[in-house]
Amino acid sequence: MARIELFEGILKYFRDRAAAGQVELRRRDVEGAVDAPPATVLRYLERLEAVGMIERLGRSSSTRYRLQGLAQPVAVAQVSSTPAADAPAPAPVGTAALSWSAAAKNLTVQLDAPLGVRIPVSYQRKIVDDYQPNQTFLLPESLANELYREGRMQGQQPAGTYARNVIAPLLIDLSFSSSRLEGNRYSRLDTEVLFESGRADPGDLDATMLLNHKQAIEFLIDEVPLYGMSVPIVRNLHTLLMQGLLKDEDALGTIRNKVVNISNTVYVPSHAPQLLDEMLTQIIEKAKLVKNPMEAAFFLWANIAYLQPFEDGNKRTSRLSANIPLLLYNCAPLSFLDVSDDDYGRAMIGVYELLDTSIAADLFAWTYRRSIAKYAAQIAAAGQPDPFRAKYREAIYEVVAQVVRDRESLTKAIAGLGVDPGAATQLHEIVMSDLSRLGEHNFSRYRLRMREVQQWIAEGRPAAD
């Protein structure tokens, strides 16, 4: 019997016998029930006692064991996060004003056990293999539907419209929040100053991490509406996030062939490259079939982090990947605002060790609602978008790109659009205004490369008519 199954089997036997009226059990009773050697059963009974699941009565040959009064059983979580029955249990601490579910509190009890008594586990592909899009839910289905109603943009708009409308605060929020969860020392104000300058000392790894996030988010906003959700998009996200941070440049965007270890957990990720490649593809393909973007976002976030397909940077890649379905469905982006390190760690470890998404689901819903509120306020403060600019948005981007990349004259570029004279005049004014503001902080919306913009600026911003 596998170790996690033996742990469950012993606890199930205790529960079954208690239900039948036999509360106290001898070790040999357990040995017979689970068909395991005496030494193995004794070791597991000692672990269960150490984590408060059972208690020992006596210390001699007459020793008996019984379930601890209010203890909850250790079990591999179901793929669906159905809340457990209420039970007195400590809540995760750190994220302010978050009301944790009973299931999250019960999971916390298990995760607070010392590492030495928790059972080492490896990757279990059943969390993906058993997942049936639109039938199985990692988020409670009702919660996924609520978040979708709250977070989506009203009306029919091109994919990515919501994110483009809040790109300025989004770049700061997501870059800062995601980097802080990796131990980055920059404050939010430091991040804003860094992004305004666009440059940093190459030896400052914290600055590099933040600038990498900014570039990766810009890539998401530009490329996802064009190419959708795919393995290359996720692998390029990893490349952008980890450039300059890995010793081996060949590891950027590449399925790892090295062993990785994660601190503060007994989870040991798989180190079989073929399995990692197969499962990453399956994760993306199943996420593409999920109709509810909240469930798809949560599925990507939890599973990419759990799989650990890359040498480093898996959690930050998972956080940005979670935004892919939100971009495609024009929902508010997810910035992980105000999430504490402790709670984020518990959420991930619950998935890693027990495939239990209870803490992760509570945390996801709480921080996503904060994102919804913030970006809705940003859009309201900005007022309604200019209908002319919205109609000709792609044309504006193309003309700016022709002027900057190809050194085309502005008049000739607009003439090539074949619009009526009135629209051409208005386009001329808008593009001139955009060109005057174009810089390293906002070039991505025009699908330009940084070096193209830098060279154009160095030449004096030519836009001759």
Buried (B, 14 or more C-beta within 10 A) or exposed (E): EEEBEBBBBBBBBBEEBBEEEEBBBEBEBBBEBBEBEEEBBBEBBEBBBBBBBBBBEEEEEEEBBBBBEEBBBBBBBEBBBEBBEEEEBEBBEBBEEBEBBBBBBBBBBBBBBEEEBBBEBEBBEEBBEEBEBEEBBBBBBEBBBBBBEBBBBEEEBEBBBBBBBBBEBBBBBBBBBBBBBBEBEBEEEBBBEBBEEBEBEEEBBBBBBBBBBBBBBBBBBBBBBEEBBBBEBBBBBBBBBBBEBBEEEEBBBBBBEEEBEBEEBBBBBBBEBEBBBBBBBBBBBBBBEBEBBBBBBBBBBBBBBBBBBBBBBBBBBBBBBBBBBBBBBBBBBBBBBBBBEEBBBBBBBBBBBBBBBBBBBBBBBBBBBBBBEBBBEBBEEEEEBEEEBEEBBEBBBBBBBBBBBEEBBBEEBBEEBEBEEEBBEBBBEBBEEBBEEBEBBBBBBBBBEEEBBBEBBEEEEEBEE
